[in-house]
Amino acid sequence: MKENTNILIEKGEMLPLMEEFYTIQGEGAHTGTASYFIRIGGCDVGCHWCDVKESWDEKLHPATKTDLIVANAKKYAKIVVITGGEPLMWNMNYITSNLKKEGLNVHIETSGAYPLSGTWDWICLSPKKNKLPLDEIYDKANELKMIIHNKNDFKFAIEQAKKVSTNCKLYLQPEWSKKEITTPLIIEFVMKNPQWKISLQTHKYLNIP
């Protein structure tokens, strides 16, 4: 049975599902939009400030039939956001093709550290210093979301912005635990560099998932 499950996971017909929920997108270009979130377990990028560390170990999250995930998603909004963890650790072709068949708009939030699979309407790339994105994903990103934890992160953000296409939207987002310190710095930076916009974790201010 375990061997069969592993084969289905390789095909993307099962995925380690951490949680799925209907809420308001709180970050980036689609802030304020009703969206159905599918959070896939498994991540080895290891950001020390990650607010969903429980997603890292995929063994903690049950292998779930992808068809069931799709059936749940189509009951809600027209936008589905696949996040993690790091969803690109898994084969995204099956789930995205089936979500698209249901007429849904499919977004991903990714560090870009793994090869891109799946068919996407919107790719939010959020690079991390300890495991950089693969070169192939930069020009496919619709949105670059850089998390600002300290002053050095501005330099990293500038470096990463040079690698994306000119059509990619640029966002700076304060890391939640440091927001009182970094938000004023981000405001100052964006006013001097208006090609950037500010992303806030508005779902946390609204106290929603």
Stockholm file with secondary structure:
# STOCKHOLM 1.0

chainA/1-209         MKENTNILIEKGEMLPLMEEFYTIQGEGAHTGTASYFIRIGGCDVGCHWCDVKESWDEKLHPATKTDLIVANAKKYAKIVVITGGEPLMWNMNYITSNLKKEGLNVHIETSGAYPLSGTWDWICLSPKKNKLPLDEIYDKANELKMIIHNKNDFKFAIEQAKKVSTNCKLYLQPEWSKKEITTPLIIEFVMKNPQWKISLQTHKYLNIP
#=GR chainA/1-209 SS CHHHHHHHHHHTSEEEEEEEEEEECCSGGGTTCEEEEEEECCCCSCCTTCSCGGGSCGGGSCEEEHHHHHHHHTTSCSEEEEESSCGGGSCCHHHHHHHHHTTCEEEEEECCCSCCCSCCSEEEECCBTTBCCCHHHHTTCSEEEEEESSTHHHHHHHHHHTTSCTTSEEEEEECGGGHHHHHHHHHHHHHHCTTEEECCCHHHHTTCC
#=GC SS_cons         CHHHHHHHHHHTSEEEEEEEEEEECCSGGGTTCEEEEEEECCCCSCCTTCSCGGGSCGGGSCEEEHHHHHHHHTTSCSEEEEESSCGGGSCCHHHHHHHHHTTCEEEEEECCCSCCCSCCSEEEECCBTTBCCCHHHHTTCSEEEEEESSTHHHHHHHHHHTTSCTTSEEEEEECGGGHHHHHHHHHHHHHHCTTEEECCCHHHHTTCC
//
